[in-house]
Amino acid sequence: MLAPAHAATILIVEDDPELRELYRRTLLSSRYRAIVAEDGLTALTMLEQGHVDVVVLDLDLPRVSGWDVYHELRGRRQTRSVPIIIVTGHDLKEIDERDLAAFLEKPVDPYQLVAAVDGALNR
């Protein structure tokens, strides 16, 4: 199913190809526009090139870590307010969870992911 032209764009940043595809299909079936990045460097490049409504971010990424992507997003004026959903198995002691749209612990239930994205867009 294709997302409608006015659908929110969700950037999924996940290095595990199976999880990345699961998240992409889940969000597409919920009528979102889902784009993917397999590492932090690709994610930062994609964020420079276009508008994203929500970022679903794994923290354990190659090339540029998810922590670094998070700090870059918060440090840039144009992405400072983009909702971030962290999806990880790590402890979040380094991040103020009030700054996140959601924190989802792996393994993530697809319905939880959709609910988190819905919530991030309705904040």
N, C-alpha and C positions, 0 to 999 in steps of 0.2 A: 504494500500500500504506500502511495506517495503522500507526503505531507502537503497540506494546502500552502499556497504561496504566502499567506500571512502567518504561517506557523512560526512559533518561537524557535530560534536556532540554539541547539544545545551542543556544546563542544565536549566530547568524551575523551579524556586523556587517560589512557590505560595501556600498559605494555603487554598484557596477556591477550593474545589474539582471540581466544575463545570468550573471555569476559567482555572484551571490546565489542565483539559481534553481538553477544547477548544484550548488552546495554543498548547498542545501536538499534537492534530489531525491536526491543521493548519500547524504546522511545518513538520509533517510526510507527509502530502499531497504535501508539497513543496520539498520533497525528502531529508529532513534533518533527522538526527538521534536525536530524542528528548528523553531525560531522565528527570525524575521529582523528586522533593523533596518537601515535604509538610511543612517543617520548616527549620530554619536556621542551626540547629545542623546537621540535615541529609545532607543538602547541603554541609557543611564544610567537613563532612565525605566522601561524594562522590567526592569532589574535591581532597582530599588526595589520593583517590584510583584510579583515572584515569584521562585521558586527556579530557579537555573540551575546545571547540573552542569559545563559547560564553555563557554568563550567562544572562538569563532573570530573573530579580530579583524584587520581591515585597518587600516593605520596612516594612510592618506591618506583622511580622511573629511571631509565638509562639516559645518558647524555646530559640532561639537566634535571635535577630532582624535582619532585612535586612540591617540596618545601620551597625551592627557589622559584618555581612557577607561581606559587601562592604569593610569595613576597613581591615578585614582579607585578602581579596583578594589582596588589594593594598599593604598590608604589607609583603606578602610572595613573595620571589623571583620567585618561579615557577608559580605564578598566577598573578603577577603584570601587565603583558601585556594582560591578557585575557579581551576581550571587554565585557563591562557590559551594559545591557539595563535595565534601571529602568522602572518598570511598577507600577504606584501608583497613588493615589489620593492626596498624600502629596506634600507640597511645598519642593523644593530642595535647600533651602537656605544654608544648611550645606555642600553641595557637589559642587565642581567646575564642572559645566556641561561640560567643555572642557575635563574632565577626563572620560566622559561617551561616549559610542558608540551612545546612544540615550536615550531620556527620553520620555516615552509614558504615557499619562494621562488616567486613567480608566474612562469609559469603552474603551477598545482598540479594534479598528477595526482589524480583522484578517489580512487584506491586509497590514495594517500599521505595524503589527508585522513582517510579512515576509519581508517587505521592510527594516525595521530596522535591521533584522538579515542579510539580503543580504548586506546592507551597512556596517555593522560591520565587515563582513568577507572580504569586498573589500577595507578596509581602508589601 
